[in-house]
Amino acid sequence: MDDKIKALLEELRVHLQNDGGDMELVKIEGKNVFLKLKGACGCCPHAQMTLKSGIERILREQLDPEIVVHRVAENA
């Protein structure tokens, strides 16, 4: 499952990069995915919506409905 999550996240990165941002996979623990938003995405007021309504929704729809995405602080 980890490899599938990593591959799908890699596909999604291009959308963030097109807006001047990026994301970094910090770790995967079971069905919990920890991401760090970078660049423009790191300070965007819509960052939480990007994670939950965007990335988490897609991971759940395409891989497993129990996946939960958590945001890791950029300076962590």
C-alpha positions in Angstrom: 0.0 0.0 0.0 2.9 2.4 0.8 4.2 2.2 -2.8 0.7 3.0 -4.2 0.3 6.0 -1.9 3.8 7.2 -2.9 3.1 6.8 -6.6 -0.3 8.7 -6.4 1.3 11.5 -4.3 4.0 11.9 -6.9 1.3 12.3 -9.6 -0.5 14.9 -7.5 2.7 16.9 -6.8 2.6 18.4 -10.3 -0.6 20.3 -9.5 0.9 21.9 -6.4 4.1 22.7 -8.4 2.1 24.4 -11.0 0.9 26.9 -8.3 4.4 27.5 -7.0 4.2 25.0 -4.2 5.1 21.4 -3.5 4.7 18.7 -0.9 7.0 16.3 0.9 6.0 12.9 2.2 7.3 12.8 5.8 6.1 9.3 6.7 3.3 6.7 6.3 2.1 4.9 9.4 -0.5 2.4 8.5 -3.3 4.4 6.9 -2.0 7.7 8.2 -0.1 9.8 5.7 2.0 12.7 7.0 2.7 15.5 4.5 4.6 18.8 4.6 3.4 21.5 2.3 6.2 23.7 0.9 6.7 26.9 -1.1 3.5 28.8 -1.8 1.4 25.9 -0.5 3.1 26.0 2.9 1.7 29.4 3.8 -1.5 29.3 1.7 -4.7 29.9 3.8 -6.3 27.1 1.8 -3.6 24.5 2.7 -5.8 22.5 5.0 -8.5 22.3 2.4 -5.9 21.2 -0.2 -4.9 18.4 2.1 -8.4 17.2 3.1 -10.6 18.1 0.2 -7.9 17.4 -2.4 -5.1 15.0 -1.5 -6.9 13.0 1.1 -10.1 12.7 -0.9 -8.2 11.4 -4.0 -6.2 8.9 -1.9 -9.4 7.6 -0.3 -11.3 7.4 -3.6 -8.5 5.7 -5.5 -6.8 3.6 -2.8 -8.5 3.2 0.6 -11.4 5.0 2.2 -9.7 4.9 5.6 -6.6 6.9 4.6 -6.1 10.0 6.7 -3.8 12.8 5.7 -2.1 14.9 8.4 -0.2 18.1 7.9 3.3 18.4 9.3 4.5 21.9 10.1 7.0 23.3 7.5 9.6 23.9 10.1 9.2 20.4 11.7 
